Amino acid sequence: MKAILFNRHGGLEVLKYAEAPVPKISETEALIEVEACGLNHLDLWIRQGLPGVPVPMPHIVGSEIVGKVSRLGSKVTHVKKGDRVLVAPGIHCGACPLCRAGRESICREFKVVGLQTNGGYAEAAAVPGKNLIRVSSKLKPEEWAAVPLVFLTAWHMLITRGKLSAGESVLIHGGGSGIGSAAIQVAKLCGATVFSTVGSEWKMKRAKALGADWVIDYARRDFPDEVQRLTEGRGVDLVFEHIGPATWRGSMKCMARGGRMVICGATTGPLVELDLRFFFMRELSVSGCYLGSRQELDQVVNLISEGKLKPVVDTVFPLKEAAKAQATLESRNFFGKLVLKA
């Protein structure tokens, strides 16, 4: 089969479009004929090398896989050959107290498809059978591929960890990103007032069309000042943070007294300054978020099937142009999701 793989960490130059062996499957796995695979910043970090996280080499990234079942292990019975499926990106033991409590993303054995295992930048992928979710033909494969990781994470951040409710306000950074465009929709679905930051005027229009009530071009205006002005000095109830040090200080200024922050990423770096006095004097809360549960993903897939949430696809690239697609991801000159089509 054809695949995009790398044998060492580095820049875009390490990505190779090459022949790779078709993966073998165990009795509990399925072989998926990949139709489409969404891109994420995680793909960039894996390619560059994550400290303390070894990956199998040669490695194939890609966590958001959609395709047709090509082969089934003997113990996989809930789908059949030829079904179109979406692959849940998280792999967990299913038996520990955390898994039984629905918190499988912090299971000690938790893995991410495309990180600790080979992923979807290929014509075929071997995945656990329990991770397969049948999806309808209402959406194209490339649209379904814009769903698993970003909508699951956005739902887990806003609803499960952030406990966002109707009538509250939320600041969503990077409204033009894959996760930002998903988060705007989830927040509006639950009845919140949505503030969002973007980096250009054309993205402002797109974010408003998705449902954002107030959109701030951070390249032209100081977003904390704008949030304080628009909320008449109150701030927002919840901050959706996935950028890191570039926005951290401003995010803190945007939080209302008793406010919350949910964090899922560190695109601009892992280290921030923290003034503990600010936290306890204003009774602020910060929650870390890592993907989410299978139950949450099933909810998201149902809502998308019903048309209540919609994947946002900017550009679809052929598999062999994965390096170009990752360069576009690094440039941030897009809105929503970038997807590879095998």
TANOR-V15997 format. One record per run of one state. SS is the DSSP state (2 for helix, 1 for strand, 0 for the rest). FROM is the first residue (numbers start at 1). TO is the last residue. If there is no record, write none. Layout:
ss=[SS,SS]
from=[FROM,FROM]
to=[TO,TO]
//
This chain:
ss=[0,1,0,2,0,1,0,1,0,2,0,1,0,1,0,1,0,1,0,2,0,2,0,1,0,1,0,1,2,1,0,2,0,2,0,1,0,2,0,1,0,2,0,1,0,2,0,1,0,2,1,0,2,0,1,0,2,0,1,2,0,1,0]
from=[1,2,7,12,15,16,20,29,39,41,49,59,60,64,73,84,88,90,92,97,101,104,107,111,113,122,123,124,129,132,135,141,145,148,162,169,173,178,190,193,199,201,211,214,218,223,231,236,242,245,255,264,276,283,285,289,294,306,313,319,332,337,342]
to=[1,6,11,14,15,19,28,38,40,48,58,59,63,72,83,87,89,91,96,100,103,106,110,112,121,122,123,128,131,134,140,144,147,161,168,172,177,189,192,198,200,210,213,217,222,230,235,241,244,254,263,275,282,284,288,293,305,312,318,331,336,341,342]
//
